[in-house]
Amino acid sequence: MSARVEAVCVSGTDLPAVPDRKPVRTGIDKRPVAGRVAVHELGLDGDVQVNRRHHGGEGQAVYAYAQEDADWWVAELARELPPGRFGENLRTTGLDLRNAVLGERWRIGTALFEVTAWRTPCANFARFWGVPDLVKRFAAHGATGAYLRVLETGELGAGDAVDVVSRPEHGITVETAFRIVMTQKHRLPELAPALAYLPLKDQPKIAARLAARGLRSSAPV
């Protein structure tokens, strides 16, 4: 099956408070939209990113989650998880996001994207779903989805093909990088060849850790 976008999702300016003892404004509640959607340098037209410290920016402009990984959670939690429920902008199908390589490039519609990072589960995500131990379960499962930077602006829509136009030779996947950073820090040197593809805001921290080990990043392939 060819890879494609099943749905394009955005959150408007009227953002809900996550149900809990303390209301929290969040952009996680995204909904599918019809028609073509403009892709800007920092995200999709109509989308809102509230917590700019942890979301958004050039290296987290767009978030993709695979239908295949959503199906696992549907079975695990016995609930429906329609497009947007993961806070994703793009619900894809036919694309193995766990094994997407950091730095690989996708052409979707007239826009060009680059895979930059994994999604780190947070408390707001657990509160949004009403699953208290979701952060732990999400991290253990490892299907984090993929953050993207926009290399070429344009437009896209549901049904568009996802064409993987290039893939770096270093082979560091989204899931591998996530595992290293979260629980396998002894493998940190493996990230050196992929450092330049990470979001710019995350590169100094990883670079400092590599420098402490006498290593430095490799130039992009």
C-alpha positions in Angstrom: 0.0 0.0 0.0 1.4 3.4 -1.0 1.9 5.9 1.8 -0.6 8.7 2.0 -2.2 11.3 4.3 -5.5 10.1 5.8 -6.4 13.4 7.5 -5.1 16.9 8.0 -5.8 18.2 11.5 -5.5 21.6 13.1 -6.6 23.3 16.3 -8.3 26.7 16.2 -8.0 29.6 18.5 -10.9 28.5 20.7 -8.8 26.0 22.7 -10.4 23.8 25.4 -9.2 23.4 29.0 -8.0 19.9 29.7 -10.4 18.5 32.4 -8.6 18.3 35.7 -8.4 20.1 39.0 -6.4 22.9 37.3 -7.5 24.0 33.8 -4.7 23.9 31.2 -5.0 25.6 27.8 -3.5 23.3 25.2 -3.5 22.9 21.4 -3.6 19.1 21.6 -7.3 18.9 20.6 -6.9 18.9 16.8 -9.7 18.1 14.3 -9.7 17.1 10.7 -10.3 19.8 8.1 -11.5 19.6 4.5 -9.8 20.9 1.4 -6.3 22.1 0.8 -4.3 23.5 3.8 -1.5 25.9 3.4 1.9 24.8 4.9 4.0 27.6 6.4 7.5 27.5 7.7 6.2 27.1 11.3 3.2 24.9 10.7 -0.2 24.5 9.1 -2.6 27.3 8.4 -5.1 27.4 11.2 -3.1 25.4 13.7 -2.2 26.7 17.2 0.7 25.7 19.4 0.2 27.0 22.9 3.3 25.8 24.8 6.1 27.0 22.5 8.7 25.8 24.9 8.0 22.1 24.2 6.0 22.3 20.9 6.3 24.2 17.7 9.2 26.0 16.2 11.2 25.2 13.1 11.9 21.6 14.1 8.4 20.8 15.4 6.4 22.6 12.9 4.2 19.6 12.0 3.5 16.4 13.8 2.6 13.1 12.1 1.1 10.0 13.6 0.5 6.7 11.7 -2.9 5.0 11.5 -1.2 1.7 12.0 0.1 2.9 15.4 -3.2 4.4 16.3 -4.9 1.0 15.6 -2.7 -0.5 18.3 -3.9 1.9 20.8 -7.5 1.4 19.7 -7.1 -2.3 20.6 -5.1 -1.6 23.8 -7.7 0.9 25.2 -10.8 -0.3 23.6 -11.8 3.1 22.4 -12.0 5.0 19.1 -9.0 7.3 18.3 -10.0 9.3 15.3 -7.6 11.6 13.4 -6.3 14.4 15.6 -6.7 12.5 18.9 -2.9 12.2 19.3 -2.5 15.9 18.7 -1.2 15.2 15.3 -1.5 17.4 12.2 -1.1 14.5 9.8 -2.6 11.1 10.2 -0.7 8.9 7.8 -1.2 5.3 6.5 1.3 3.0 4.7 4.2 4.7 6.4 6.3 3.1 9.1 6.9 6.1 11.4 8.7 4.1 14.0 11.4 3.4 11.5 11.5 6.8 9.8 15.1 8.0 9.7 16.0 11.3 11.3 16.6 13.6 8.3 14.6 11.7 5.7 12.5 14.0 3.5 8.9 13.7 2.5 7.1 15.4 -0.4 3.4 15.8 0.4 1.4 17.9 -2.0 3.6 20.8 -2.9 5.4 21.0 0.4 8.7 19.4 1.4 9.3 18.1 5.0 12.2 16.7 7.0 11.8 14.2 9.9 13.4 15.8 12.9 12.4 14.1 16.1 10.2 11.9 18.2 7.3 13.1 20.3 7.9 13.0 24.1 4.7 12.1 25.9 3.6 14.6 28.5 1.1 15.0 31.3 -1.3 17.0 29.2 -1.6 14.1 26.8 -2.5 11.8 29.6 -5.1 14.2 30.9 -6.6 14.8 27.5 -7.2 11.1 27.1 -8.2 10.5 30.7 -5.6 7.7 31.1 -3.4 8.5 34.2 -0.6 6.1 33.3 -0.5 7.0 29.6 2.9 8.7 29.7 4.5 5.5 31.0 2.6 3.3 28.6 3.2 5.5 25.6 6.9 5.6 26.3 7.1 1.8 26.8 5.3 1.2 23.5 7.6 3.5 21.6 5.4 4.5 18.7 5.9 8.2 19.2 5.0 9.6 15.8 7.4 12.0 14.1 8.0 15.7 14.2 8.7 17.5 10.9 10.4 20.7 9.8 9.2 22.5 6.7 11.8 22.8 4.0 9.5 24.1 1.3 6.2 25.7 2.0 3.2 24.8 -0.1 -0.2 23.1 0.5 -1.5 19.6 1.1 -4.7 17.8 1.8 -6.2 14.5 2.9 -5.5 11.8 0.3 -2.2 13.2 -0.8 0.7 10.7 -1.3 3.6 10.8 1.0 6.7 10.4 -1.2 9.9 9.7 0.7 12.4 11.4 -1.6 15.6 10.9 0.4 16.9 9.2 3.5 20.3 9.8 5.2 22.7 6.9 5.4 23.2 7.1 9.2 20.1 4.9 9.8 19.1 6.4 13.2 15.3 6.0 13.4 12.8 8.0 15.3 12.2 5.2 17.7 15.9 4.4 18.2 16.6 8.0 19.0 13.7 8.1 21.4 14.9 5.0 23.2 18.4 6.4 23.5 17.4 9.7 24.9 14.8 8.3 27.3 16.2 5.1 28.7 19.4 4.0 26.9 21.7 7.0 27.5 24.8 4.8 27.3 24.1 4.6 23.5 24.2 8.4 23.2 27.2 8.3 20.8 25.0 6.7 18.2 23.2 10.0 17.8 26.2 11.9 16.7 25.6 11.4 12.9 22.0 12.6 13.3 22.5 15.6 15.5 22.2 18.2 12.7 18.7 16.9 11.8 17.2 17.5 15.3 15.2 20.6 16.1 17.6 23.5 16.5 16.5 24.1 20.1 17.4 20.5 21.1 20.8 20.4 19.4 22.9 22.3 22.0 21.8 19.9 24.8 22.6 16.8 22.8 25.8 18.3 21.5 27.0 19.1 25.1 26.4 15.5 26.1 28.4 14.3 23.1 31.2 16.7 23.8 31.4 15.4 27.3 32.1 12.0 25.7 34.7 13.5 23.4 32.4 13.3 20.3 30.9 15.7 17.9 28.2 15.5 15.3 28.7 14.5 11.7 27.7 16.8 8.9 24.4 16.0 7.1 24.6 13.3 4.5 
